Amino acid sequence: MNTGADNRDANGEEDDRTVYHPRLPDESEGERTVFNSPRAPGAPPPGSGGIKAGDTLNHMFSVRRFIARGGMGEVFEGTSLATDERVAIKVMLPALAADPNVIALFRREAQTLTRLHHEAVVHYRGAATDPELGVFYIVTEYIDGTALSDRLGTLRPDPAALTGLLRRLASGLAAAHRLGAIHRDVSPDNVLLAGDDLTRAKLIDFGIAKDLDPGSKTIVGDGFAGKLGYVAPEQLGDYDRSLGPWTDVYSLGLVILAVARGADLGLGGTLVDAVDKRRAGFDLSALPAALRPIVARMVKVDPADRFRDMEAVLAALRDVDALSPQPLPVRWIAVGAVVAVLLVVVALFALRPGEQPATNAAPASDTMQRARSAIDAALPSVGCTWLSITNIAERAGGIDVALAGVAGNPAQAQGEIAAALRGAGSDARAIDFADVSLITPAGCAALDAFRQIRATGASRLSVPQRRFAMRPQPADSAYAGRVAANAIVGIAIADPSLDFALLGLEPSGRIDMVIPSRAAFLDQVRASRNGVPITDLGRDRYRLQIDLDHAGWSGLLLVTGKGPFDTAALAPDLGARGSEWRNRIATLAGERGWRTDMVWFESVQAGRAN
């Protein structure tokens, strides 16, 4: 945050918002931090009050240093005394703390956002009052990164990257809207690039989020809360000040346009200037052709002409994906005789190009497309899950959807999916979790860590069926004379430049490194006999067989990107899988371009396999 005598930005606005900057390489601390201030480390600005570096809050959090001051509070870096995790602590300014409306706003913010779990939104840990220091504070995860506003001039995203950014942020905001809150200040200042990586963008500063309950009141009223640059016309007094999800739709459209142009849009200035600039419309030529009609509708001046919510934006992006060139379809090849699996745990398989699909199939209805988009947008925020849609259909009574994967609390996951469908204007007639396994709480940390870097698009892992029968094994097999299942899993990387690792997962939370690199994998290919255990079918596609001597569910995780894929980083002991580990995974993913795919399958007694 700037601290010079003139604290106005280029548009002449008073810059009292929280501004995020990377720490310069020559500053005293060796690690990069989220914020930068020319004051002495840990020193709050003149005239502030509340807490200071060295304080302890509720015997839970140690305050390390002051990092920024925003419109409603001060932000400090802190540490959890229980886990040694770095956190951000937002403390209400003393001048506001005396107002019960302010306290109510902060509590509502905390109640809403602690329930929000999405890879594109900073995670809120909770809120409390310290009785000794007399301060109310909110604790969030600490994100090491750069504000999007600081990178506008240097980012050069290709169309796919820009589309991915829009999809990611729209999905995060959709999750917030489903909980009944709108952000109202979506701007490059409030998008943080974790690890300086556009694919890990996170929305921050929900401190001005407004409850969508029509009876709610906030200290910021029904109009503008934030800087003028990216707010919607209704926040400036037009259109009866009617705010809703469409308000965030408008602001997000402007953010994407700014990224495409590589510069701030210059829409601030006086209130009159800001209104006139919005009414004049925008030059969208910097946007990729496929995104122009989407952003054009997002930034319509009249809210009635815009997409009404983020689910509609995501549905439009889905239509763009459908028009993009797709890889040839693939089909399974029959697996030959089962032979010994030297590793016991894994053998790799692949797919071949197959026949073109029928071209006379009826197109999906708009309702079904909206339903699928709503579920896709909701899944990243459903904690302790790894779920994929396997079938979706529109029925007289609503939507039938079947999913596969694992979940720590299936009933809760089904409830969140049903809520997402209701938000898209559809009722869930049936949510089929027959192919969803229950995972123990010990396994949740791994799912949440790997889900945050989940690859988009078609999965590189697949199975011809979810269940494999256990049968007597031949004499030359690893389980000779015993009963075991021979699971078939498909892997199709289709990019020889990518390194990769394979890990095995169990519902108990156990993670095993199976193949640590492409080089080790190719060694196994060369050691195979007659294509077993690994069959190389060309074009970086393989077939793998997994022999399982126990009944139950098993998972296979594929991590692609740049190596090395350290076992200590990807498969730590259960006791080392806290939020620091999750953040470490995200950091490594940003540095090495890691993405994850996962598939789950079950070994069952003969007669139960389908």
VEXNUNU-59890 format. One record per residue (C-alpha): x, y, z. Coordinates in nm, 3 decimals, decimal comma, padded with zeros to 5 digits. Layout:
<r <X; Y; Z>> ...
END
This chain:
<r <00,000; 00,000; 00,000>> <r <00,138; 00,340; -00,096>> <r <00,225; 00,569; 00,193>> <r <00,337; 00,888; 00,024>> <r <00,185; 01,229; 00,090>> <r <-00,053; 01,191; -00,206>> <r <-00,240; 00,867; -00,163>> <r <-00,453; 00,896; -00,478>> <r <-00,433; 00,662; -00,773>> <r <-00,410; 00,748; -01,142>> <r <-00,786; 00,806; -01,161>> <r <-00,781; 01,048; -00,872>> <r <-00,949; 00,813; -00,628>> <r <-00,857; 00,791; -00,265>> <r <-00,668; 00,461; -00,234>> <r <-00,780; 00,332; 00,103>> <r <-00,834; -00,028; -00,002>> <r <-00,603; -00,314; 00,087>> <r <-00,342; -00,332; -00,188>> <r <-00,119; -00,635; -00,232>> <r <00,237; -00,625; -00,357>> <r <00,520; -00,876; -00,383>> <r <00,815; -00,828; -00,154>> <r <01,117; -00,709; -00,349>> <r <01,415; -00,948; -00,368>> <r <01,645; -00,721; -00,173>> <r <01,417; -00,679; 00,128>> <r <01,520; -00,815; 00,462>> <r <01,305; -01,129; 00,477>> <r <01,424; -01,412; 00,260>> <r <01,079; -01,535; 00,160>> <r <00,835; -01,362; -00,071>> <r <00,528; -01,226; 00,103>> <r <00,187; -01,112; -00,002>> <r <00,214; -00,751; 00,102>> <r <00,475; -00,481; 00,098>> <r <00,503; -00,167; 00,307>> <r <00,795; 00,075; 00,341>> <r <00,737; 00,096; 00,715>> <r <00,954; -00,092; 00,956>> <r <00,859; -00,460; 00,976>> <r <00,562; -00,512; 01,205>> <r <00,490; -00,140; 01,241>> <r <00,128; -00,036; 01,181>> <r <00,053; 00,306; 01,029>> <r <00,043; 00,615; 01,246>> <r <-00,278; 00,656; 01,437>> <r <-00,376; 00,291; 01,425>> <r <-00,471; 00,085; 01,726>> <r <-00,571; -00,263; 01,819>> <r <-00,288; -00,514; 01,797>> <r <00,080; -00,518; 01,712>> <r <00,355; -00,763; 01,628>> <r <00,425; -00,991; 01,923>> <r <00,065; -01,003; 02,049>> <r <-00,115; -01,334; 02,095>> <r <-00,486; -01,363; 02,013>> <r <-00,697; -01,598; 02,226>> <r <-00,389; -01,812; 02,290>> <r <-00,436; -01,935; 01,931>> <r <-00,257; -01,699; 01,694>> <r <00,072; -01,514; 01,726>> <r <00,092; -01,179; 01,544>> <r <00,415; -01,157; 01,342>> <r <00,396; -00,827; 01,155>> <r <00,171; -00,558; 01,013>> <r <00,125; -00,588; 00,639>> <r <-00,156; -00,359; 00,521>> <r <-00,446; -00,138; 00,613>> <r <-00,779; -00,151; 00,430>> <r <-01,102; 00,041; 00,442>> <r <-01,238; -00,151; 00,741>> <r <-00,941; -00,300; 00,914>> <r <-00,574; -00,378; 00,942>> <r <-00,414; -00,695; 00,814>> <r <-00,130; -00,875; 00,990>> <r <00,069; -01,184; 00,917>> <r <00,034; -01,435; 01,196>> <r <00,105; -01,792; 01,294>> <r <-00,124; -02,060; 01,431>> <r <00,021; -02,171; 01,763>> <r <-00,132; -02,517; 01,720>> <r <-00,003; -02,596; 01,370>> <r <00,268; -02,334; 01,306>> <r <00,073; -02,243; 00,993>> <r <00,111; -01,892; 00,848>> <r <-00,219; -01,705; 00,846>> <r <-00,352; -01,360; 00,764>> <r <-00,532; -01,179; 01,047>> <r <-00,781; -00,904; 00,962>> <r <-00,857; -00,679; 01,260>> <r <-01,140; -00,429; 01,266>> <r <-01,034; -00,067; 01,304>> <r <-01,106; 00,064; 01,656>> <r <-01,311; 00,353; 01,519>> <r <-01,550; 00,106; 01,357>> <r <-01,549; -00,156; 01,631>> <r <-01,777; 00,056; 01,850>> <r <-02,055; 00,035; 01,591>> <r <-02,277; -00,274; 01,639>> <r <-02,363; -00,267; 01,268>> <r <-01,995; -00,312; 01,188>> <r <-01,967; -00,604; 01,428>> <r <-02,272; -00,760; 01,264>> <r <-02,117; -00,715; 00,918>> <r <-01,793; -00,881; 01,022>> <r <-01,976; -01,168; 01,188>> <r <-02,193; -01,223; 00,882>> <r <-01,882; -01,218; 00,665>> <r <-01,722; -01,481; 00,883>> <r <-02,033; -01,699; 00,902>> <r <-02,069; -01,697; 00,524>> <r <-01,710; -01,733; 00,418>> <r <-01,600; -01,999; 00,664>> <r <-01,853; -02,221; 00,484>> <r <-01,701; -02,138; 00,145>> <r <-01,439; -02,382; 00,020>> <r <-01,326; -02,315; -00,334>> <r <-00,988; -02,318; -00,502>> <r <-01,049; -01,970; -00,645>> <r <-01,143; -01,806; -00,313>> <r <-00,915; -01,737; -00,018>> <r <-01,010; -01,976; 00,262>> <r <-01,148; -01,818; 00,577>> <r <-01,048; -01,999; 00,896>> <r <-01,286; -01,826; 01,137>> <r <-01,351; -01,519; 01,350>> <r <-01,327; -01,436; 01,718>> <r <-01,298; -01,159; 01,975>> <r <-00,991; -01,136; 02,196>> <r <-01,123; -01,026; 02,537>> <r <-00,785; -00,909; 02,664>> <r <-00,697; -00,690; 02,365>> <r <-01,057; -00,599; 02,291>> <r <-01,037; -00,663; 01,916>> <r <-01,254; -00,854; 01,673>> <r <-01,062; -01,035; 01,400>> <r <-01,097; -01,275; 01,109>> <r <-00,833; -01,532; 01,017>> <r <-00,773; -01,648; 00,660>> <r <-00,515; -01,857; 00,482>> <r <-00,196; -01,669; 00,399>> <r <-00,142; -01,646; 00,023>> <r <00,209; -01,587; -00,105>> <r <00,159; -01,407; -00,433>> <r <00,103; -01,095; -00,638>> <r <-00,210; -00,890; -00,702>> <r <-00,342; -00,919; -01,056>> <r <-00,337; -00,539; -01,076>> <r <00,042; -00,547; -01,042>> <r <00,076; -00,791; -01,331>> <r <-00,160; -00,641; -01,587>> <r <00,127; -00,486; -01,783>> <r <00,334; -00,805; -01,801>> <r <00,078; -01,083; -01,847>> <r <00,037; -01,214; -02,199>> <r <-00,224; -01,490; -02,164>> <r <-00,320; -01,690; -02,469>> <r <-00,692; -01,747; -02,540>> <r <-00,694; -02,073; -02,344>> <r <-00,534; -01,911; -02,038>> <r <-00,774; -01,615; -02,047>> <r <-01,071; -01,848; -02,081>> <r <-00,938; -02,055; -01,792>> <r <-00,908; -01,744; -01,573>> <r <-01,267; -01,644; -01,648>> <r <-01,392; -01,995; -01,576>> <r <-01,198; -02,021; -01,250>> <r <-01,311; -01,687; -01,107>> <r <-01,670; -01,735; -01,225>> <r <-01,676; -02,074; -01,053>> <r <-01,548; -01,923; -00,728>> <r <-01,803; -01,643; -00,736>> <r <-02,079; -01,891; -00,817>> <r <-01,989; -02,079; -00,499>> <r <-02,012; -01,755; -00,299>> <r <-02,345; -01,665; -00,456>> <r <-02,488; -02,003; -00,365>> <r <-02,411; -01,921; -00,003>> <r <-02,601; -01,595; -00,035>> <r <-02,323; -01,339; -00,070>> <r <-02,199; -01,119; -00,350>> <r <-01,851; -00,972; -00,355>> <r <-01,934; -00,622; -00,491>> <r <-01,570; -00,528; -00,547>> <r <-01,435; -00,777; -00,800>> <r <-01,130; -00,602; -00,940>> <r <-00,765; -00,675; -01,025>> <r <-00,675; -00,546; -00,677>> <r <-00,884; -00,822; -00,525>> <r <-00,754; -01,109; -00,735>> <r <-00,434; -01,257; -00,596>> <r <-00,208; -01,475; -00,809>> <r <-00,081; -01,742; -00,570>> <r <00,276; -01,821; -00,663>> <r <00,247; -01,549; -00,931>> <r <00,051; -01,804; -01,137>> <r <-00,258; -01,703; -01,337>> <r <-00,397; -02,056; -01,310>> <r <-00,401; -02,021; -00,929>> <r <-00,586; -01,690; -00,909>> <r <-00,783; -01,638; -00,587>> <r <-01,049; -01,385; -00,498>> <r <-00,978; -01,195; -00,177>> <r <-01,126; -00,917; 00,033>> <r <-01,484; -01,028; 00,077>> <r <-01,509; -00,776; 00,361>> <r <-01,776; -00,582; 00,176>> <r <-01,975; -00,888; 00,074>> <r <-02,348; -00,823; 00,103>> <r <-02,593; -01,083; 00,222>> <r <-02,855; -01,149; -00,047>> <r <-03,135; -01,172; 00,209>> <r <-03,366; -00,885; 00,103>> <r <-03,412; -00,792; 00,467>> <r <-03,043; -00,761; 00,541>> <r <-02,869; -00,434; 00,610>> <r <-02,504; -00,341; 00,584>> <r <-02,307; -00,037; 00,680>> <r <-02,227; 00,012; 00,313>> <r <-02,592; 00,029; 00,214>> <r <-02,714; -00,076; -00,129>> <r <-02,473; 00,118; -00,345>> <r <-02,103; 00,138; -00,408>> <r <-01,853; -00,024; -00,176>> <r <-01,503; -00,014; -00,313>> <r <-01,314; 00,184; -00,577>> <r <-01,492; 00,312; -00,886>> <r <-01,279; 00,137; -01,147>> <r <-01,461; -00,195; -01,182>> <r <-01,798; -00,153; -01,013>> <r <-02,127; -00,200; -01,197>> <r <-02,357; 00,088; -01,302>> <r <-02,617; -00,009; -01,042>> <r <-02,354; 00,046; -00,773>> <r <-02,320; 00,403; -00,896>> <r <-02,690; 00,481; -00,858>> <r <-02,838; 00,359; -01,187>> <r <-03,108; 00,093; -01,229>> <r <-03,262; 00,141; -00,884>> <r <-02,939; 00,027; -00,718>> <r <-03,054; -00,331; -00,772>> <r <-02,761; -00,553; -00,673>> <r <-02,723; -00,927; -00,714>> <r <-02,502; -01,190; -00,877>> <r <-02,531; -00,991; -01,201>> <r <-02,333; -00,716; -01,028>> <r <-02,031; -00,943; -00,989>> <r <-02,087; -01,066; -01,347>> <r <-02,032; -00,711; -01,472>> <r <-01,718; -00,651; -01,267>> <r <-01,566; -00,986; -01,363>> <r <-01,621; -00,903; -01,729>> <r <-01,423; -00,581; -01,683>> <r <-01,143; -00,770; -01,506>> <r <-01,111; -01,013; -01,799>> <r <-01,108; -00,722; -02,043>> <r <-00,830; -00,552; -01,844>> <r <-00,621; -00,870; -01,852>> <r <-00,676; -00,901; -02,228>> <r <-00,569; -00,539; -02,282>> <r <-00,278; -00,566; -02,042>> <r <-00,373; -00,242; -01,867>> <r <-00,619; -00,088; -01,624>> <r <-00,937; 00,023; -01,799>> <r <-00,931; 00,375; -01,655>> <r <-01,299; 00,375; -01,560>> <r <-01,262; 00,570; -01,236>> <r <-01,237; 00,943; -01,180>> <r <-01,538; 01,132; -01,052>> <r <-01,872; 00,964; -01,006>> <r <-02,007; 01,140; -01,315>> <r <-01,704; 01,030; -01,519>> <r <-01,746; 00,671; -01,404>> <r <-02,114; 00,665; -01,505>> <r <-02,048; 00,824; -01,846>> <r <-01,765; 00,583; -01,929>> <r <-01,986; 00,283; -01,862>> <r <-02,271; 00,418; -02,073>> <r <-02,029; 00,474; -02,363>> <r <-01,948; 00,102; -02,386>> <r <-01,617; -00,075; -02,441>> <r <-01,382; -00,175; -02,719>> <r <-01,359; -00,554; -02,691>> <r <-01,115; -00,609; -02,978>> <r <-00,836; -00,719; -02,740>> <r <-01,039; -01,024; -02,639>> <r <-01,012; -01,357; -02,822>> <r <-01,294; -01,389; -03,075>> <r <-01,458; -01,674; -02,883>> <r <-01,480; -01,468; -02,562>> <r <-01,607; -01,141; -02,712>> <r <-01,978; -01,227; -02,714>> <r <-01,956; -01,363; -02,360>> <r <-01,778; -01,060; -02,216>> <r <-01,998; -00,828; -02,424>> <r <-02,303; -00,967; -02,248>> <r <-02,131; -00,960; -01,908>> <r <-02,065; -00,584; -01,935>> <r <-02,407; -00,474; -02,061>> <r <-02,500; -00,150; -01,885>> <r <-02,854; -00,263; -01,803>> <r <-02,848; -00,554; -01,554>> <r <-03,151; -00,705; -01,730>> <r <-02,942; -00,753; -02,045>> <r <-02,655; -00,934; -01,870>> <r <-02,605; -01,294; -01,770>> <r <-02,805; -01,313; -01,449>> <r <-02,555; -01,526; -01,261>> <r <-02,221; -01,703; -01,285>> <r <-02,385; -02,034; -01,378>> <r <-02,502; -01,868; -01,699>> <r <-02,147; -01,743; -01,765>> <r <-02,010; -02,093; -01,710>> <r <-02,275; -02,238; -01,942>> <r <-02,167; -01,992; -02,213>> <r <-01,806; -02,098; -02,164>> <r <-01,915; -02,458; -02,195>> <r <-02,068; -02,377; -02,533>> <r <-01,734; -02,228; -02,639>> <r <-01,560; -02,549; -02,534>> <r <-01,810; -02,753; -02,734>> <r <-01,726; -02,557; -03,049>> <r <-01,351; -02,602; -03,001>> <r <-01,170; -02,885; -03,183>> <r <-01,182; -03,202; -02,975>> <r <-00,947; -03,500; -02,981>> <r <-01,063; -03,813; -03,159>> <r <-01,282; -04,041; -02,946>> <r <-01,126; -04,351; -02,799>> <r <-01,249; -04,699; -02,712>> <r <-01,119; -04,978; -02,498>> <r <-00,917; -05,266; -02,638>> <r <-00,979; -05,607; -02,492>> <r <-00,723; -05,700; -02,234>> <r <-00,529; -06,021; -02,300>> <r <-00,442; -06,294; -02,058>> <r <-00,350; -06,187; -01,708>> <r <00,015; -06,247; -01,625>> <r <00,239; -06,169; -01,332>> <r <00,247; -05,807; -01,217>> <r <00,594; -05,756; -01,089>> <r <00,511; -05,437; -00,904>> <r <00,186; -05,590; -00,772>> <r <00,033; -05,243; -00,756>> <r <00,036; -05,102; -01,110>> <r <00,063; -05,179; -01,477>> <r <-00,023; -04,918; -01,734>> <r <-00,270; -04,928; -02,023>> <r <-00,390; -04,717; -02,314>> <r <-00,665; -04,651; -02,556>> <r <-00,685; -04,647; -02,936>> <r <-00,875; -04,414; -03,162>> <r <-01,223; -04,548; -03,215>> <r <-01,525; -04,486; -03,429>> <r <-01,678; -04,142; -03,462>> <r <-01,988; -04,095; -03,246>> <r <-02,327; -04,088; -03,408>> <r <-02,409; -03,747; -03,550>> <r <-02,787; -03,770; -03,520>> <r <-02,801; -03,761; -03,141>> <r <-03,034; -03,499; -03,001>> <r <-02,851; -03,196; -02,859>> <r <-02,864; -03,146; -02,486>> <r <-03,136; -02,909; -02,373>> <r <-03,054; -02,567; -02,233>> <r <-03,182; -02,689; -01,897>> <r <-02,945; -02,985; -01,898>> <r <-02,651; -02,771; -02,007>> <r <-02,723; -02,527; -01,725>> <r <-02,753; -02,815; -01,482>> <r <-02,420; -02,967; -01,587>> <r <-02,248; -02,629; -01,570>> <r <-02,394; -02,566; -01,225>> <r <-02,265; -02,901; -01,097>> <r <-01,923; -02,853; -01,258>> <r <-01,899; -02,512; -01,091>> <r <-02,005; -02,651; -00,754>> <r <-01,779; -02,957; -00,738>> <r <-01,449; -02,772; -00,667>> <r <-01,603; -02,626; -00,350>> <r <-01,745; -02,954; -00,215>> <r <-01,493; -03,043; 00,053>> <r <-01,342; -03,390; 00,096>> <r <-01,451; -03,517; -00,245>> <r <-01,324; -03,616; -00,585>> <r <-01,633; -03,647; -00,802>> <r <-01,702; -03,667; -01,173>> <r <-02,033; -03,669; -01,358>> <r <-02,089; -04,003; -01,531>> <r <-02,445; -03,945; -01,651>> <r <-02,698; -03,664; -01,650>> <r <-03,051; -03,661; -01,787>> <r <-03,357; -03,438; -01,779>> <r <-03,672; -03,606; -01,650>> <r <-04,027; -03,493; -01,587>> <r <-03,958; -03,436; -01,220>> <r <-03,620; -03,266; -01,262>> <r <-03,260; -03,366; -01,322>> <r <-03,116; -03,714; -01,272>> <r <-02,739; -03,712; -01,227>> <r <-02,496; -03,992; -01,150>> <r <-02,148; -03,930; -01,016>> <r <-01,845; -04,143; -00,942>> <r <-01,551; -04,098; -00,708>> <r <-01,515; -04,059; -00,334>> <r <-01,666; -03,838; -00,064>> <r <-01,609; -03,793; 00,306>> <r <-01,973; -03,699; 00,368>> <r <-02,186; -03,823; 00,077>> <r <-02,510; -03,679; 00,214>> <r <-02,357; -03,334; 00,248>> <r <-02,207; -03,357; -00,100>> <r <-02,545; -03,456; -00,244>> <r <-02,703; -03,162; -00,064>> <r <-02,455; -02,915; -00,211>> <r <-02,506; -03,057; -00,560>> <r <-02,884; -03,030; -00,515>> <r <-02,842; -02,668; -00,401>> <r <-02,633; -02,594; -00,710>> <r <-02,907; -02,735; -00,932>> <r <-03,170; -02,526; -00,756>> <r <-02,953; -02,223; -00,812>> <r <-02,957; -02,303; -01,184>> <r <-03,336; -02,327; -01,183>> <r <-03,361; -02,707; -01,176>> <r <-03,470; -02,960; -00,917>> <r <-03,261; -03,267; -00,842>> <r <-03,492; -03,563; -00,902>> <r <-03,218; -03,814; -00,820>> <r <-02,848; -03,782; -00,734>> <r <-02,696; -04,126; -00,780>> <r <-02,393; -04,195; -00,559>> <r <-02,385; -04,571; -00,621>> <r <-02,034; -04,534; -00,764>> <r <-01,914; -04,301; -00,488>> <r <-01,707; -04,455; -00,209>> <r <-01,695; -04,327; 00,147>> <r <-01,348; -04,200; 00,238>> <r <-01,230; -04,161; 00,596>> <r <-01,153; -03,818; 00,746>> <r <-00,785; -03,911; 00,724>> <r <-00,817; -03,914; 00,345>> <r <-00,984; -03,574; 00,319>> <r <-00,662; -03,374; 00,334>> <r <-00,525; -03,551; 00,026>> <r <-00,845; -03,499; -00,172>> <r <-00,857; -03,129; -00,085>> <r <-00,488; -03,079; -00,163>> <r <-00,495; -03,254; -00,500>> <r <-00,838; -03,122; -00,602>> <r <-00,710; -02,762; -00,596>> <r <-00,482; -02,842; -00,893>> <r <-00,724; -03,075; -01,072>> <r <-00,685; -03,071; -01,450>> <r <-00,974; -02,934; -01,654>> <r <-01,123; -03,104; -01,957>> <r <-01,122; -03,475; -02,031>> <r <-00,946; -03,684; -01,768>> <r <-00,622; -03,858; -01,861>> <r <-00,731; -04,153; -01,646>> <r <-01,035; -04,370; -01,713>> <r <-01,179; -04,714; -01,646>> <r <-01,405; -04,935; -01,862>> <r <-01,607; -05,019; -01,550>> <r <-01,609; -04,922; -01,183>> <r <-01,601; -05,273; -01,038>> <r <-01,369; -05,564; -01,110>> <r <-01,439; -05,921; -00,997>> <r <-01,195; -06,109; -00,779>> <r <-01,108; -06,446; -00,935>> <r <-00,850; -06,724; -00,882>> <r <-00,513; -06,618; -01,022>> <r <-00,289; -06,827; -01,252>> <r <00,024; -07,002; -01,130>> <r <00,262; -06,753; -01,291>> <r <00,103; -06,447; -01,128>> <r <00,201; -06,251; -00,822>> <r <-00,107; -06,385; -00,643>> <r <-00,073; -06,743; -00,768>> <r <-00,345; -06,968; -00,632>> <r <-00,516; -06,680; -00,457>> <r <-00,818; -06,468; -00,540>> <r <-00,753; -06,120; -00,678>> <r <-00,908; -05,861; -00,907>> <r <-00,733; -05,749; -01,224>> <r <-00,839; -05,386; -01,263>> <r <-00,792; -05,212; -01,596>> <r <-00,725; -04,840; -01,593>> <r <-00,650; -04,616; -01,887>> <r <-00,384; -04,349; -01,909>> <r <-00,360; -04,115; -02,206>> <r <-00,107; -03,836; -02,154>> <r <-00,067; -03,760; -02,526>> <r <00,216; -03,514; -02,460>> <r <00,569; -03,659; -02,449>> <r <00,703; -03,329; -02,313>> <r <00,520; -03,383; -01,983>> <r <00,683; -03,568; -01,699>> <r <00,447; -03,752; -01,467>> <r <00,411; -03,963; -01,155>> <r <00,153; -04,218; -01,046>> <r <00,039; -04,264; -00,687>> <r <-00,197; -04,512; -00,528>> <r <-00,463; -04,399; -00,280>> <r <-00,683; -04,583; -00,033>> <r <-01,002; -04,464; 00,142>> <r <-00,807; -04,486; 00,469>> <r <-00,593; -04,194; 00,354>> <r <-00,289; -04,400; 00,263>> <r <-00,084; -04,267; -00,031>> <r <00,187; -04,471; -00,203>> <r <00,426; -04,352; -00,471>> <r <00,393; -04,610; -00,748>> <r <00,591; -04,466; -01,039>> <r <00,788; -04,148; -00,960>> <r <00,870; -04,026; -01,312>> <r <00,828; -04,081; -01,684>> <r <01,179; -04,230; -01,693>> <r <01,086; -04,491; -01,433>> <r <00,767; -04,562; -01,623>> <r <00,958; -04,618; -01,948>> <r <01,189; -04,856; -01,765>> <r <00,881; -05,061; -01,677>> <r <00,765; -05,048; -02,039>> <r <01,097; -05,192; -02,154>> <r <01,082; -05,461; -01,884>> <r <00,736; -05,574; -01,990>> <r <00,687; -05,900; -02,178>> <r <00,426; -05,932; -02,448>> <r <00,286; -05,597; -02,344>> <r <00,242; -05,695; -01,980>> <r <00,236; -05,535; -01,734>> <r <00,259; -05,226; -01,959>> <r <00,128; -05,206; -02,312>> <r <00,249; -04,915; -02,521>> <r <-00,010; -04,842; -02,789>> <r <00,166; -04,537; -02,929>> <r <00,092; -04,165; -02,918>> <r <00,177; -04,158; -02,547>> <r <-00,118; -04,382; -02,459>> <r <-00,092; -04,694; -02,247>> <r <-00,285; -04,973; -02,086>> <r <-00,233; -05,060; -01,722>> <r <-00,346; -05,348; -01,506>> <r <-00,368; -05,329; -01,129>> <r <-00,386; -05,656; -00,932>> <r <-00,574; -05,627; -00,602>> <r <-00,594; -05,909; -00,348>> <r <-00,846; -05,732; -00,125>> <r <-01,203; -05,619; -00,174>> <r <-01,279; -05,248; -00,159>> <r <-01,214; -04,920; -00,333>> <r <-00,877; -04,801; -00,460>> <r <-00,769; -04,481; -00,630>> <r <-00,499; -04,391; -00,879>> <r <-00,360; -04,038; -00,895>> <r <-00,175; -03,902; -01,198>> <r <00,036; -03,588; -01,151>> <r <00,162; -03,431; -01,474>> <r <00,399; -03,140; -01,522>> <r <00,765; -03,082; -01,451>> <r <00,952; -03,312; -01,214>> <r <01,082; -03,405; -00,973>> <r <00,775; -03,548; -00,803>> <r <00,908; -03,586; -00,452>> <r <00,751; -03,860; -00,244>> <r <00,789; -03,646; 00,068>> <r <00,590; -03,368; -00,097>> <r <00,317; -03,577; -00,258>> <r <00,278; -03,859; -00,007>> <r <00,368; -03,735; 00,342>> <r <00,266; -03,913; 00,659>> <r <-00,092; -03,856; 00,774>> <r <00,023; -03,628; 01,055>> <r <00,194; -03,393; 00,810>> <r <-00,108; -03,319; 00,592>> <r <-00,226; -02,990; 00,734>> <r <-00,293; -02,664; 00,553>> <r <00,080; -02,601; 00,519>> <r <00,105; -02,917; 00,310>> <r <-00,192; -02,813; 00,098>> <r <-00,033; -02,475; 00,037>> <r <00,298; -02,646; -00,044>> <r <00,126; -02,858; -00,309>> <r <-00,026; -02,544; -00,459>> <r <00,311; -02,368; -00,460>> <r <00,489; -02,659; -00,627>> <r <00,207; -02,684; -00,880>> <r <00,255; -02,320; -00,969>> <r <00,629; -02,356; -01,004>> <r <00,622; -02,683; -01,201>> <r <00,291; -02,668; -01,383>> <r <00,146; -02,966; -01,197>> <r <-00,206; -03,086; -01,272>> <r <-00,384; -03,387; -01,128>> <r <-00,622; -03,654; -01,255>> <r <-00,773; -03,924; -01,036>> <r <-00,986; -04,233; -01,087>> <r <-01,146; -04,468; -00,832>> <r <-01,256; -04,829; -00,879>> <r <-01,365; -05,124; -00,664>> <r <-01,255; -05,486; -00,642>> <r <-01,551; -05,709; -00,554>> <r <-01,633; -06,073; -00,507>> <r <-01,714; -06,256; -00,832>> <r <-02,071; -06,199; -00,942>> <r <-02,089; -05,834; -00,828>> <r <-01,879; -05,671; -01,102>> <r <-02,065; -05,484; -01,370>> 
END
